[in-house]
Amino acid sequence: MSAIRNIVSISTPEHVKVPFETAGIGTRSLAKLVDFFCVGGVLIPLGLVTYTVLSVLSLATSYLIPSILVGVSWVLLAFVPIMYFTFTEYWLKGQTLGKMIFNLRVIADDGQNPSFSSIFLRNVIQLVDLLPGFYLLGLVTIFFHPKEKRIGDLVAGTLVIQERTTQMKKIAFYHTTLSLSKKDKEDFKLLTVISSEFFRILESFLGRRKDLEEGRRRVLADQLIKAGWPNIEVYAGKEELFLEKIYLYLREHHYVADQPVLVSEYYSK
């Protein structure tokens, strides 16, 4: 029996709808446990050191240590988890150590990497998600929201997705060979170079299109062409041929890589 997957469509800045699989309560909870273990590894020794210093200061000042110093110390300790989640998600492009283990990633509602302010906001509001205890409010919100968002995600405009990296080991080409003609290269040289984010969207479409219904597949191909190269007219039925060729050109000249592996099934038809 296959697992239940929640697939949502996100409109990118290029006005292309891209499917993402949202992360469920189970994997998010496991990732959070790993992260809390990492935070505890820092928080426990730091708390012991702080307690020791405050105790020594109390004895040295006949227990007259200002209460404000104690309060500031506890506030700083409470801020450690927020700093951990904020800086790891920012530096690791939407991932913490726990999310990395379970292939989860935080993205913005438009499919892009979230800004630092969005990441900080979603993690500060994590304090609300913890209420009334054991992350109860956050879990309830995730369960009932169609995109499995907690309150922090709703306020910050983010969501957590499940990445399926193993599905993109190769890209099969069905309409052309893996080499471009001299004329193709000269023609593509005149076209606008798309952004790296849009290139990843194109790559994702080519790698996963076989799983799409034929009509939906053609609509998405047409949307990609209009979004990336609005001045280009492509004959009906030749959309994927154009996308295969432009992908080959961009990968060879602008986004040089050897992964995913390209496989041509053009002659097998």
N, C-alpha and C positions, 0 to 999 in steps of 0.2 A: 504494500500500500504506500503510495507516495505521500509525502508530507504536505500539509495545507500551506500554500504560499500566498501572501498578500501582495499582489502586484498593483502598483499605482503608476499613473502617467504624469510626468512632470514636464512643464513647458520651459524650455531653455531660453536664454536671451535671443537666440536665433529663431524663436517661434517653432521649434521642432519638439514634438511630444516624444519623450523617451521613457520606456518602461523601467521601473526599479522595483526590486523586492524589498519590502520593509522588514526590519528586524523584529522578531517576536519577543514576548516576555521572557521565554526560556533562555534564549541565547544572550539577551541583554542582561538578565540576572546573573548568569554565569560569568559574563565579562565584568560585571560590576563587582562580583566577589573577588575576582583576580585583582581588580584595581584597588579595592579596599584592603586587600592583603598587602599590596605594594605601599599604600598610604600608611598602613599600620607599621610597616617596616621602618618608616621615617618618623611617624608620630610617636610611637612608644618610647624609643630612646630619647627623642627630643623632649618629650614630656617628663621623662625621668631626670634629664639634665636640668630642665626648668624648675622642677620641684626641688631638686637638690640646691640649686642656686638660691631660690626663694627661701628655703629653710635656713641656709647659712646666713643670709642677710637678715632674716627675722631674729636669729639668735644674736647676731652681732649688734643689732639695734634694739635689743630687749623687747622683741616682738612688736616693735613700733613701725615695721615696714609699711609704707603707704599702700592703702588698698588699691589705689589707682594702678600701681605697678603690677599687682596680681591680676587685675582686670585686663590690662593690656596684654599680659602674657597669655591669658586664656583666649583672648580674641585672636592673637597671632597663631596660636596652636589650632584654633578652629578654622583658620584661613588656609591651613596647609592642604586639606583635601581640595578646596576650590582652586588653589594654585596648581596642584598636580593635574587635575582634569583640564583646566584652561590651557596650560602651557603644552601639555602633551598633545591635546587635540589640535592646537595651533601649529606646533612644530611638525607633527606627524600627519598633517593634512587630514584632520578629522578622526584620528585614531588615538586611543590610549593603549597601554600594553595589553589590557584585557580585550579591547576591541580588536587589536591586531591578531591575537590568538584565535579569536572566533570569527575573523573576517568581517567585522562590522566597521562601518564608517559613518561619521556625521557629515551631512551635506546640507547646503542651503535649499530652500524651497524651489529655486530655479535650477538645481542640479549642479551648481558650482561649489567650489570650496567656500565654507563660511568665513566671514570676516572675524577678526580678533574680538571685536565688540559683541558679535553674535555668540561666539563661543563663551566669552566671559559671562554674558547675560544668562545663557542657558544653564551654566554651572552655578551661578549665584542663586538662581531660582530653584536649584536642586534642593535647597534648604526647605522650600515649600513642599516639594514632592515627597520629602521625608515624613511629613506630617500624616497622621498623628503618631506615627512610628513605623519602623520596618518598611519604609518606602511605600506605605499603603496608598496614599493619594496619587503618587506617580503611577503605580501599578494599575489602579482603577482607571486612570485617564488613558493609559496605553491600551488597556483592554477594550474600552468603548470607542476610542477614536479610530476613524476609518484608515488613517495613515499611521496608526500605532504611535502617536506622539504623547509625551508627557507634558506637563504644564510648562516646563522650561523650554521645550521645543516650540510650543504654541506661541510663546512670547517672543522668542528669538528668531522665529521663522526658519527652523531647522527640522530635520528628521534623520533617523538612523536607518541605514540600509544594510542589507545582507549582500556582500560581494560574492560572486561566483567566479573566482579567478581560474578555476580548472577548466571552465567551459571555453576559454579563449586560447587554447594552446595552438590552434591552427585556424586559418581562414581559407575556405574553399572558394575558388573562382569558377563560375559556371558559364561565363559569357566571353572570356578572352584568355589568352595565354599569359604567362607571367613576364613577358617582355613587351615593351612598347616600341612602336615603329618610330623612325626619325621624325615623321610628320606629326605624330601624336605628341612627342616631346616638344616640338616647336610650337604647337597649338597650346599646350598646357602651360608653357612658359609665359604666355600672355595673360593667363587667368590670375585672379586675386588669390593670394595665399591665405588659407583659412587659419583661424586661431588653433592653438594646441588643444583647447577644450573641444572645439568642433571636430578636430581631427579624431579625437578619441570617440566621439559620438559616431562618426562615420565608420571607424574601425569596429565599434561594437555592433552596429547594424549589419555590416558585412559578415561578421563572425556568427551572428545569431539569427539571421534572416530565415534560415531553413526551418526554424521552429514557428515562423509566423504564417498565418493564413494568407493565401496568394493575394487577395484583394488588399488586405492590410499592408502587406509587404510592398505592393506597388505604390500605395498612397504614401507610405513613409519614405520610399525612395524619391518620389516626386517632391515631397516636403524638404528633404535634404538638399536637393538640387536648387530649389527656389530660395532656400535660406542661405546657402553657401555661394551660389553663383546665379543670382536673379536675372542676369542679362543673357544667360545661355538658354537656347531652345533645344530641347532633346526630343527626338521622335518618340511617339508613344510606344511603349514596349522595350525601349532601349535605355531606360533609366538606370538599370543596374549595370549595364555595359559601361555607361559613362562613369558611374561611381567606382567600378572596379579599376578602370583606367586612371582616373584622377587620383585614386588612392595609391596606385603603383607609383605614379609620378611624384606625389607628395612624400611618400615613404622613401623614395630613392634620393630626392633632392633637398627635402626640407626637414623631414622627421626620420632620419636614418635609423634603422633598427633591423634586427634579425628575428624578432619575436613580435607577434605570433608567426609561426611557420606558415608560408603560403603554399597552397596545393591547388593545382589546376585540374579541374574535371571537365574542361571544355571539350576535349576530344572523346570523352566517354559517352557523349550524347548520341 
